[in-house]
Each structure stands twice: as C-alpha cells, then as structure tokens.
Amino acid sequence: MTKPPVLILGARSDIGKAVAHKFAALGHPVQLAARKASTLEVDKTDVELRYGVPVSLHEFDALATGTHEAFVAALPELPHIAVCAVGLMGQQSENERDVEAAALVMRSNYEGPASILAILANRFEERGSGTIVGISSVAGERGRASNYIYGSAKAGVTAFISGLRNRLAKRGVHVVTVLPGFVATQMTEGMDLPAKLTAEPSDVADAIARAVGGKKDVIYVIPTWHLIMLIIRNIPESIFKRMNI
C-alpha cells in the first residue's frame, strides 16, 4: 500500500533533512520545500536511492507570504503530513539594537510559519484529514534576557499551533507542537551546549515520527526540558528579573 506524501517546509535545515530521511525510511514520498530548492538536488537523489521513494523539490520562501496560496496549489499532491522546520535564531545582541534584524527573526519564526500552516490547515480541514507538525522552541515558554527576540516569536508560533490544534481537533486533523530544546545544528554551531540537554537532528526526526504515529499533541524531544521549563515558568517575577539566564 502506497503511503501518503510528507511535505517538509524548511527542507534545507539540518532538522528538515533529518525529517526527510526519517519519513522516507518509513516509505513516504517526500516533498522538499525551501528557498533555492534546486540546490537540494543531491539530497533529493540521496533520499530516492536510499529509500526507493519519490522525492520532489518545491521553491518556497516563508517570508513571501503572498506566494503561499499558489505554492500549496502547485504541489503535485496535497500532503497528508506537513512538517514546518522554518526558523532563524539570529544574535540577541544584534536584534536588540537593529530593528530590521529583529523583524527578520520575528517574521521567520512566526509570520512565515503561521501563514503557510494556516493555508495548509484550511486544505486539510476541507479534506477532513492530515497532520500538521510545527517545530517551535522551549525559548517561547518564558521571555529571558538572553534570547527574548527569538523567544517571543517562538511563543507566538507555539500559541498559533495550539490554536490550530484546538480548532481542528474535531475536524479530523492532527496538530503537533514540537519543542526540541538545544539541537546540534548549523544554527547552534559554536555555542557551548550541555551534552545531556542537546539533541541531534535525527533525534528530533525520530520524536516527530513517534508523535505523528502516536497522535501526540505536544512533545519535548528531550523529556528533561519539560521539567526545566516547568521550573522556569514558575519562578516568581521578583526573583526571575534578577537572574541571568
């Protein structure tokens, strides 16, 4: 039996590529969507040869929200699973002082993902089936001085995904929020990350596949992050504002 296709938005990212390999290994055709999609030809061939599934490339710019309707309409087949791995961390010190840099981070992590996921949600709702997977971040659970520009955008997309889940729960559409914590990717290269709290892209892909198969709603890739963020969320503000985290 042929498995339904999986759309990966932000397919050039390390997490996006890992998700492509995971679902292809499970027998799903894969639609890779990214800016300059033609540069993913090597990845396309690799996945096809490894797993024997069809792979297609699709030009996609998360920030060009006016093109998103046409992008979905042009897909060769409406996917059954859509995974959004779009994101940009930026540098907090730069974002604090450069309005345009801050806006780029906020648009990349909230406006762009929310736009495309909203369109896919409508299509899935009309069909009455499908799974939407939005990759957010534990950074969105409480604003911290070290990354509040990035964190504020992730807080927005977390709320957006939660709202989609609430809206679509009775419409046959499954919506998953993924909170990875630290992940060893090009985006975090050079950062001093604690090994026990840092996942590999393949760990994120495995967790997503399990969440889709198990109909999970919200997942922490490394479960310890759930406890950590529970503690951070409940620190009294009078104490929290004196902390350097």
Order of alpha helices (4+ residues) and beta strands (2+ residues): beta-alpha-beta-alpha-beta-alpha-beta-alpha-alpha-alpha-beta-alpha-beta-beta-beta-alpha-beta-alpha-alpha
